[in-house]
């Protein structure tokens, strides 16, 4: 017989609380207005860690604006963004995010190799030289390592920018029209590099209409005139329709 008195009260049931890991990228009612009209209408978006997403839409659809706000380069007009639970542009968020712009900018007096050195050390990468050499070799510009990228052609600038985006550690890779200006060697190299980044668990959000990349991703997000018009599987007929729809 139990030595403890039974009070007859109901047995309490305690549910264990399970904390979900934060989304890689989460937006709530996110909007942007430059003053002469909305560029991005209120957008709710959730991107899980490790997801690979193609962002499609015609010029002016809001793709670049969205990526730049996630990267912390543009202030939001309303709503909110978080990157692994942190505000975009914060030190914590910047540790997670690497951003490859569609219009890369370089220092006038630094060579490609010096840019890689600066970027790697800025992000605490001590042993970066072999990775840098491998990246440049894959992109076909290893012989141009000592040249100034500020004087490169559009395609060579894009290749140098790709190497800079990938030399640093990241959990989220934001890429804006990376295939524009690339030759076949550069395109194939970039596709392989994106595959490797995805295999390593990085979250990829890539604005592009490149068919070879669209075939590789399970999810497509389509914007039109600042509005989300599709969010679903890349193989969905609606995704293909929005991809080929007139502006």
Secondary structure, DSSP 8 states (H G I E B T S, - for coil): --SS-------------------SEEEEEEEEE-SSSEEEEEEEEEE-TT-EEEEE--TTSSHHHHHHHHTTSS--SEEEEEETTB-TTSHHHHHHEEEE-SS----TT-BHHHHHHHHHHHTT-SS-HHHHHHHHHHHT-GGGTTSBGGGS-HHHHHHHHHHHHHHS--SEEEEESTTTT--HHHHHHHHHHHHHHHHTT-EEEEE---HHHHTT-SEEEEEETTEEEEEEETTSHHHHHHHHS--
